[in-house]
Amino acid sequence: MVGFTDDPEKRTRLRRMKAVALSFLFGAAVVWIVFLLWERNGGPAFTGYVRAAAEAGMVGGLADWFAVTALFRHPLGIKIPHTALIPRKKDQLGASLSGFVGDNFLAPSVVAGKLRAAGISARVGGWLCAPGNAERVTGELATVVRGAVTVLRDDEIQAVVDQAVTRRVVAQPWGPPLGRLLAGVLADGSHRRLVDLICDRAYDWVRLNHETVMALVSKQAPSWSPRFVDGLIADRLYAEALSFAWAVKSDQDHPLRKAIDRFLVSFAGDLQDDPETGERVEVIKRQLLEHPDVQALISRAWATGKAMLLDAAEDPSSQLRLRVTDGVARFGERLDTDAELRDKIDGWIVDAASYVVGRYSGEISTLISDTVERWDGDEASRKIELQVGRDLQFIRINGTIVGALAGLVIYTVGELLV
C-alpha cells in the first residue's frame, strides 16, 4: 500500500482524538448518573432537563461510535451485519471509486478543458525565456543522454549498427547514387574548386621539381645520346611542361579543363546507367568494405560515436551543448511571442491527451480497482483509519453534543405538552 505509511505522529494524534471523543461519552454518562440520582431523590426541576440531555448525548455518542467503528471493524468484535465495511467491501469500493474517477475525471471533454485552460505552451515558453533555464534543460538532457548511453550494452548496439546500417549500406548499389551526386556537383560547378586545386598543385610540383624532370629524361634517353643533348631536350621538355601547367592553371577555358568536365559528365552518366560501370563500382565497394582497416573502423563505430557523444554531453562548452541550448532558447522565445504556434502546440497536446483518455480511460481507472484488490482487508482498514480516523472522531463528538441538545429539546417539548 504505497503512500499509506505508519506515521507514529498520526497514530498518536488518532489515539488522542479517540480519547477526547470517549471522554465526551463518559462525561455524558457521569452527568446522566449524577442527575438521575439527584432527580429521583427530590432534586429540583432542572435536573430532569439535564438528565434527559445527558441521556440523549450518550445515545448519540454511542450511535456515532458504532457508525465510525463499523467502517473499519466489527464493534466489540461482534460480527454484526453491515459492519467492518472497508475490510469486507474494499473491492466494491475500489470498483466504485474507479468508475467515479473514469466518468468524472478522465472524460475527454474534462481533460481537454483543463489542458486548454492550463496554457501549457505559454507557461513553457515563458519559463524557457527566463535566464539560465535553457542551460538547465540542456543539462538535464545531457544527464538523460549519459544515463541512456551508459545503460546500453556496447555489443548489442554494435549489433544493431551492423544490422540496420552497415548491411543496408552494403546491400544498396553504390553506382546510381554516386552518379546522381556527381551529376549534382557538376551541375552547380562545385567540382571546379577541386580542379583548381589539382591544377595549382600540378603547376607547383612541376615548378619545384626541375631536377626530377631532368633525371627522368636522362634515364629514358638512349645510351649513345650525348649528355649535353639530353640536357637540352630535358630543359625543353621541362619548359613545355611548366608552360602547359601554367596555361591549365590560369585559363579557366583550357581544353584540358573542358576535357575533364566532359569526362566527369560522361562518368556520372555511366555510374547511373551503364551496367558494366556499376559492376566495377560494386567490386570496388566489396574490396573496400572487406579491407581490414575498414572492418576495424566499422566495429569501432559505436564505441567511437559513444565516446564523442559522452564527451560532448559532459562538456558545457561543447558545440553540441551550445547548439542545443541555443535551439531551446530560441524555441522558448517563439513560444513566448508566437500565439499561433502556442495554439498549434496546445492543440497537439489536447488531441493527444484526449485520444489517450478516450481510448484508455478504462485501463487507467482500473488501476485504482486493481490496486485496491491487492490490498489486505484488515491492513487496508487499519491504514485508512490512520489517515482519516482522526477527523471521523469529530462525528462522535458532534453526535454526543447534538444528541444532548436534541434530547433536551424533546424533553422540554414533552414537559410543555404534558
VOGU-3710 file (C-alpha; in Angstrom, 3 decimals, decimal comma):
1> mvgftddpek> 0,000/0,000/0,000  2,286/2,684/-1,317  1,661/6,084/0,282  -0,043/4,688/3,384  2,801/4,631/5,887  2,632/4,002/9,613  3,322/7,542/10,790  3,875/7,468/14,584  2,759/11,081/14,868  -0,518/10,362/13,078
11> rtrlrrmkav> -1,121/7,305/15,255  -0,533/9,369/18,395  -2,949/12,076/17,233  -5,548/9,434/16,366  -5,326/7,917/19,849  -5,631/11,351/21,439  -8,676/12,196/19,349  -10,303/8,878/20,235  -9,653/9,640/23,887  -11,297/13,067/23,530
21> alsflfgaav> -14,373/11,586/21,840  -14,569/8,884/24,520  -14,262/11,495/27,263  -17,333/13,280/25,877  -19,245/9,996/26,069  -18,012/9,231/29,587  -18,761/12,805/30,620  -22,346/12,451/29,403  -22,614/9,145/31,286  -21,339/10,676/34,540
31> vwivfllwer> -23,727/13,637/34,208  -26,600/11,261/33,475  -25,901/9,138/36,580  -25,474/12,138/38,885  -28,578/13,963/37,751  -30,628/10,774/37,549  -29,912/10,055/41,228  -30,486/13,692/42,123  -33,797/13,776/40,268  -35,055/10,595/41,936
41> nggpaftgyv> -34,073/11,905/45,361  -36,196/15,005/45,127  -33,902/17,239/43,141  -35,137/20,475/41,566  -36,971/20,515/38,229  -33,935/21,386/36,086  -32,304/18,059/36,991  -34,741/16,325/34,658  -33,693/18,515/31,782  -30,002/17,885/32,403
51> raaaeagmvg> -30,595/14,155/32,865  -32,541/13,948/29,596  -29,843/15,883/27,720  -27,079/13,651/29,097  -29,080/10,524/28,307  -29,646/11,601/24,713  -25,988/12,614/24,459  -24,962/9,087/25,478  -27,290/7,641/22,876  -25,902/9,945/20,163
61> gladwfavta> -22,287/9,275/21,167  -22,788/5,510/21,243  -24,609/5,534/17,913  -21,876/7,525/16,188  -19,153/5,409/17,860  -20,875/2,365/16,386  -21,148/4,019/12,973  -17,487/5,098/12,847  -16,194/1,804/14,221  -18,354/-0,212/11,826
71> lfrhplgiki> -16,463/1,303/8,908  -13,192/-0,319/9,943  -14,014/-3,357/12,107  -16,724/-5,279/13,963  -17,700/-3,237/17,049  -16,508/-5,073/20,198  -15,519/-7,962/17,923  -19,192/-8,910/17,428  -19,896/-9,816/13,792  -22,966/-7,649/13,410
81> phtaliprkk> -24,322/-7,463/9,835  -23,178/-4,484/7,796  -20,135/-3,783/9,950  -16,394/-3,897/9,071  -17,386/-2,331/5,764  -13,928/-1,416/4,489  -12,337/-4,876/5,010  -15,370/-6,633/3,503  -16,294/-4,182/0,780  -12,881/-2,826/-0,245
91> dqlgaslsgf> -13,110/-4,419/-3,716  -16,560/-2,923/-4,340  -15,372/0,415/-3,000  -12,335/0,276/-5,282  -14,517/-0,532/-8,292  -16,912/2,302/-7,445  -14,047/4,750/-6,989  -12,524/3,560/-10,261  -15,770/4,164/-12,119  -16,241/7,546/-10,476
101> vgdnflapsv> -12,762/8,698/-11,477  -13,163/7,345/-15,001  -16,542/9,039/-15,546  -15,797/12,380/-13,904  -12,044/12,976/-14,165  -10,926/11,013/-17,228  -13,642/12,178/-19,591  -12,098/13,600/-22,820  -14,068/16,841/-22,523  -12,901/17,391/-18,935
111> vagklraagi> -9,258/16,671/-19,734  -9,342/18,839/-22,866  -10,874/21,757/-20,970  -8,305/21,547/-18,180  -5,400/21,382/-20,614  -6,717/24,304/-22,663  -7,153/26,398/-19,529  -3,677/25,476/-18,288  -1,947/27,159/-21,263  0,921/24,692/-21,153
121> sarvggwlca> 2,828/26,039/-24,150  2,665/29,634/-22,869  3,982/28,561/-19,478  6,762/26,517/-21,052  7,714/29,388/-23,352  7,829/31,892/-20,502  9,878/29,523/-18,373  12,378/28,817/-21,155  12,846/32,555/-21,748  13,958/33,070/-18,156
131> pgnaervtge> 17,757/33,369/-17,855  19,500/30,083/-17,197  16,539/27,806/-17,866  17,646/26,850/-21,375  21,023/25,800/-19,939  19,192/23,863/-17,236  17,141/21,980/-19,850  20,293/21,199/-21,802  21,985/19,962/-18,649  19,062/17,669/-17,846
141> latvvrgavt> 19,051/16,367/-21,419  22,772/15,704/-21,149  22,170/13,755/-17,941  19,491/11,683/-19,669  21,780/11,030/-22,635  24,642/9,985/-20,367  22,374/7,668/-18,421  20,888/6,106/-21,541  24,258/5,631/-23,229  25,768/4,159/-20,065
151> vlrddeiqav> 22,922/1,671/-19,650  23,086/0,443/-23,248  25,332/-2,537/-23,864  28,017/-1,871/-26,445  27,822/-5,289/-28,083  24,050/-5,034/-28,552  24,242/-1,533/-30,022  27,093/-2,554/-32,295  24,966/-5,463/-33,493  22,141/-3,033/-34,271
161> vdqavtrrvv> 24,566/-0,775/-36,146  25,814/-3,715/-38,183  22,296/-4,961/-38,868  20,466/-1,705/-39,505  23,173/0,442/-41,037  26,164/-1,476/-42,373  24,263/-4,285/-44,052  21,787/-1,901/-45,625  24,606/0,252/-46,966  26,288/-2,834/-48,389
171> aqpwgpplgr> 23,052/-4,151/-49,876  22,323/-0,953/-51,819  24,083/-0,403/-55,183  26,519/2,483/-54,938  26,762/3,353/-58,636  23,482/5,242/-59,240  23,603/7,292/-56,005  27,230/8,256/-56,677  26,314/9,126/-60,262  23,450/11,363/-59,147
181> llagvladgs> 25,685/13,006/-56,551  28,425/13,639/-59,105  25,880/14,994/-61,594  24,599/17,420/-58,983  28,120/18,566/-58,169  28,860/19,092/-61,863  25,593/20,948/-62,399  26,343/23,649/-59,838  30,059/23,808/-60,699  31,296/22,807/-57,263
191> hrrlvdlicd> 33,875/20,474/-58,838  35,790/23,406/-60,291  37,319/24,171/-56,919  38,791/20,689/-56,821  40,053/21,019/-60,397  41,611/24,386/-59,483  43,351/22,799/-56,526  44,710/19,940/-58,653  45,945/22,340/-61,323  47,612/24,536/-58,725
201> raydwvrlnh> 49,350/21,599/-57,112  50,425/20,232/-60,508  51,966/23,550/-61,513  53,729/23,881/-58,155  55,126/20,347/-58,454  56,486/20,950/-61,956  57,964/24,293/-60,910  59,718/22,831/-57,877  60,942/19,576/-59,439  63,274/20,662/-62,251
211> etvmalvskq> 65,944/18,162/-61,205  63,426/15,313/-61,136  62,354/16,049/-64,721  65,998/16,273/-65,835  66,824/12,936/-64,183  63,792/11,281/-65,755  64,751/12,423/-69,266  68,351/11,355/-68,776  67,238/7,947/-67,605  64,984/7,407/-70,603
221> apswsprfvd> 67,462/8,763/-73,166  69,465/6,304/-75,354  72,908/5,374/-74,060  74,579/6,659/-77,205  72,973/10,138/-76,856  75,442/12,874/-75,758  74,788/14,297/-72,300  74,548/17,893/-73,475  71,847/16,832/-75,959  69,954/15,119/-73,159
231> gliadrlyae> 70,219/18,285/-71,116  68,889/20,439/-73,946  65,980/18,055/-74,511  65,237/17,889/-70,794  65,282/21,684/-70,477  62,978/21,984/-73,459  60,567/19,367/-72,081  60,619/20,993/-68,674  59,848/24,407/-70,137  56,982/22,968/-72,191
241> alsfawavks> 55,608/21,095/-69,167  55,845/24,205/-66,981  54,193/26,330/-69,679  51,449/23,759/-70,117  50,826/23,523/-66,359  50,655/27,312/-66,103  48,198/27,513/-69,009  45,938/24,907/-67,426  46,144/26,707/-64,093  45,455/30,204/-65,357
251> dqdhplrkai> 42,958/29,538/-68,173  39,516/28,521/-66,938  38,535/27,595/-70,506  41,604/25,500/-71,224  40,864/22,432/-73,400  42,186/20,117/-70,682  39,694/21,549/-68,186  36,890/21,097/-70,677  38,057/17,546/-71,337  37,939/16,857/-67,597
261> drflvsfagd> 34,386/18,252/-67,442  33,298/16,084/-70,364  34,870/13,040/-68,774  33,189/13,675/-65,441  29,780/14,231/-67,058  30,183/11,012/-69,032  31,358/9,155/-65,946  28,358/10,403/-63,926  26,044/9,096/-66,642  27,833/5,737/-66,770
271> lqddpetger> 27,537/5,386/-62,979  23,782/5,763/-63,263  23,039/3,862/-66,470  25,971/1,654/-67,534  25,741/-1,871/-66,015  29,433/-2,561/-66,587  30,478/0,604/-64,733  28,018/-0,207/-61,951  29,504/-3,682/-61,570  33,013/-2,240/-61,338
281> vevikrqlle> 31,832/0,113/-58,579  30,328/-2,869/-56,735  33,637/-4,733/-56,968  35,470/-1,707/-55,563  32,820/-1,416/-52,838  33,287/-5,025/-51,762  37,058/-4,680/-51,793  36,790/-1,519/-49,745  34,426/-2,958/-47,142  36,435/-6,164/-46,846
291> hpdvqalisr> 39,625/-4,283/-46,102  40,805/-4,997/-42,528  41,111/-1,304/-41,670  37,542/-0,612/-42,808  36,245/-3,628/-40,880  38,015/-2,394/-37,763  36,534/1,077/-38,282  33,014/-0,368/-38,581  33,468/-2,499/-35,464  34,568/0,590/-33,541
301> awatgkamll> 31,808/2,822/-34,919  29,563/2,668/-31,843  32,447/2,935/-29,372  33,780/5,982/-31,204  30,358/7,589/-31,503  29,613/6,833/-27,848  32,844/8,439/-26,676  32,197/11,529/-28,806  28,620/11,798/-27,538  29,631/11,432/-23,886
311> daaedpssql> 32,421/13,985/-24,248  30,052/16,473/-25,878  27,341/15,852/-23,273  29,692/16,307/-20,331  31,384/19,455/-21,614  29,173/22,551/-21,088  31,250/24,432/-23,661  30,965/21,776/-26,385  29,419/22,782/-29,688  26,686/20,179/-29,271
321> rlrvtdgvar> 25,510/21,560/-25,933  25,849/25,156/-27,079  23,762/24,446/-30,175  21,128/22,577/-28,162  20,979/25,409/-25,609  20,610/27,982/-28,370  17,891/25,909/-30,028  15,979/25,513/-26,754  16,217/29,250/-26,016  15,014/30,210/-29,499
331> fgerldtdae> 12,156/27,733/-29,223  11,159/29,300/-25,901  11,218/32,780/-27,469  8,957/31,597/-30,284  6,550/30,043/-27,810  6,508/33,255/-25,799  5,819/35,530/-28,761  4,031/33,416/-31,379  0,385/32,926/-30,419  -0,286/30,796/-33,487
341> lrdkidgwiv> 2,483/28,376/-32,541  1,168/28,183/-28,966  -2,318/27,378/-30,200  -0,958/24,711/-32,510  1,099/23,022/-29,770  -1,756/23,256/-27,263  -3,968/21,647/-29,872  -1,500/18,793/-30,287  -1,344/18,295/-26,526  -5,129/18,338/-26,180
351> daasyvvgry> -5,617/15,968/-29,109  -3,011/13,542/-27,788  -4,400/13,602/-24,249  -7,996/13,270/-25,477  -7,039/10,298/-27,636  -5,237/8,573/-24,761  -8,047/9,266/-22,296  -10,785/8,320/-24,731  -9,072/5,091/-25,711  -7,503/4,008/-22,441
361> sgeistlisd> -9,559/5,647/-19,665  -10,921/2,237/-18,718  -7,450/0,764/-18,346  -6,263/3,843/-16,432  -9,173/3,841/-13,995  -8,918/0,093/-13,396  -5,505/0,818/-11,915  -7,422/2,001/-8,844  -9,614/-1,080/-8,549  -6,745/-3,465/-9,292
371> tverwdgdea> -4,576/-1,797/-6,667  -7,326/-1,915/-4,041  -7,927/-5,603/-4,782  -4,311/-6,365/-3,942  -4,625/-4,787/-0,505  -5,162/-6,949/2,544  -8,563/-6,057/4,026  -7,524/-5,631/7,668  -4,305/-3,845/6,739  -6,185/-1,507/4,392
381> srkielqvgr> -8,726/-0,751/7,107  -6,019/-0,012/9,655  -4,049/2,274/7,376  -7,089/4,136/6,038  -8,232/4,698/9,605  -4,794/6,099/10,353  -5,249/8,653/7,553  -8,854/9,758/8,167  -9,784/8,322/11,569  -8,837/11,448/13,500
391> dlqfiringt> -11,330/13,556/11,548  -14,011/10,896/11,985  -13,772/11,232/15,759  -15,419/14,629/15,409  -18,527/12,726/14,304  -18,585/11,028/17,691  -18,068/14,323/19,496  -20,735/16,047/17,443  -23,050/13,076/17,941  -22,745/13,413/21,707
401> ivgalaglvi> -23,330/17,184/21,664  -26,121/17,160/19,065  -27,755/14,184/20,809  -27,719/16,065/24,119  -29,265/19,145/22,545  -31,880/17,046/20,738  -32,697/15,199/23,973  -33,051/18,497/25,816  -35,423/19,859/23,164  -37,515/16,675/23,116
411> ytvgellv> -37,747/16,571/26,931  -38,660/20,275/27,042  -41,369/19,849/24,410  -42,706/16,844/26,288  -42,836/18,762/29,559  -44,587/21,678/27,900  -47,191/19,455/26,247  -47,861/17,377/29,330
//
